[in-house]
Amino acid sequence: MELIVNAELKDRGQMTIPSGVRSLMNLHKGDEMIIIAMENEMIIKPKMAEPLTMAGFLGSDDETVDVKGLIAKYER
């Protein structure tokens, strides 16, 4: 499901996440967000409390056997 909504930036740099988006994303008061900012684009994602729960979400990587190996793979 995709939801596109408008939101307004307030005087102090605050923005309300509309209720439909909060419901879709299962967001609650106190949840932390990560903001990824580029020149003409911004992505706001919920910060995962337990990132390892998503391990394997994108498939398996038979070449990487540990965290150090994963870091080394993407430092190239």
N, C-alpha and C positions, 0 to 999 in steps of 0.2 A: 504494500500500500504506500502511496506517495501523497504527501500533503504539502501544498504550497500556500503560504500565508504571508501577509505583510506585517511588519513590526516597526515601531518608531523608536529611534534613539532619543532618549530624554536628555535634559540639560546636563546632568551629572554623568553621562555616559552609560546610563542604565537602559536596559531593554527588557520588556516582559516577553517571556515565551508563551504564546497563546495556549489556552487550555487544551485545544485539540491536539497540538503538538506534544504537550506534556503527557496527555493521555496515551497517544500513539507510542511515545518513547518510554512510557512508564517512569516519568520523572517526578520527583517529590521534593518538597522543601528540604534544603540542605545538601542536595546532590551537587557534586562538583562537576564542572565542565572543563574541557580542554578546548582552547581556541587556536586554530592553525590559520595564520594570516599570511597572505601573499599580496602582491601589488594590487590586484583588482578583485580579490576573492577572499572570503573568510569561511572557514568551516568550523562549526561548533559541535562538539561531540561530548557525550557523557563520559566522565572519567570512570574507568572500571575499577571497582574496589578490589577485585580478584582477577587480574589479567590472565592468570594461568587457566582460568575456567574456559578461555577461548582457545586454548592450545589445540592445534589441529584443525581449526575452523576453516582455513584456506587449503586444506589438504595436507598430505604428508611430504616431508622432505627427507628422503633416505640418505642424503649426503651429510646432513647435520646431526651430530649425536649428542651435543651438549650446548649450553648457552655460550661458552667461549667460542665454539665452532661457528655458531650463528652470528656472533658479533664479528668474527674474523671474515666471514663470508660477505658481509655488507659493508665492511670498512674499505674494500678495494677501491 
